[in-house]
Amino acid sequence: MAKKTKPMPVMLTVDGTIQGEDGEDDAIRMVTMGELTAVPGGYVLQYQEAQQEENGQLVTQDIVLQLQPERVTMTRVGEFGTSMVFMKDRRFEGIYHTPYGDMDMAVYATRVRCDLGDEAGSVHLKYQLEMQGNFTAMHELRLSYVAGKSDQGLNTGSKKMA
C-alpha cells in the first residue's frame, strides 16, 4: 500500500488456543466487527475484544493490530494494556500493565504468517509467552477478516471452546 486509506468495516473471526505447562489446551473463538485501514507497508486493524468474567460482567478491551507481511504489532488498550511485536524467530520483551501493577512479559514467535488484502485477509501467529521471566504458555492465534457492514453491532464476545 502506498498511502493511507479511509477505514473500512470488516467482520473478524478470531480463534485462539493456549497450551499451558500442564499440556491442556484452552480454546476461544470470537466473531466481531472492526475497522481496516490500508497504510504504507501494510494495514491497521482495530476491534474491540469482549470477555465475560466469572462474575458475569462483560469486560471490553480495544485491540490495534499493525499488519505487515512479516511483522505484526498488537497493542491492547485498557486496564490490562500491553504492546507485543511478533516477528518469526525473534524475541520481544515488554511490560504488561494491570490494575494490580506492571509485570515483565516476553513473546517469542515461532510462526508469523500474514495474507493481507483490501477486501479479505488472515493472520496466523504462534508464540511462546513468558511472564516475569517464566514460561506461561504456547499461544496460537488465527484471525481472518472480510469486508462487511458495521451497522449490525456484532460482537459475540469470547467463548471458551471445549
Disulfide bonds with the S-S distance in Angstrom:
none
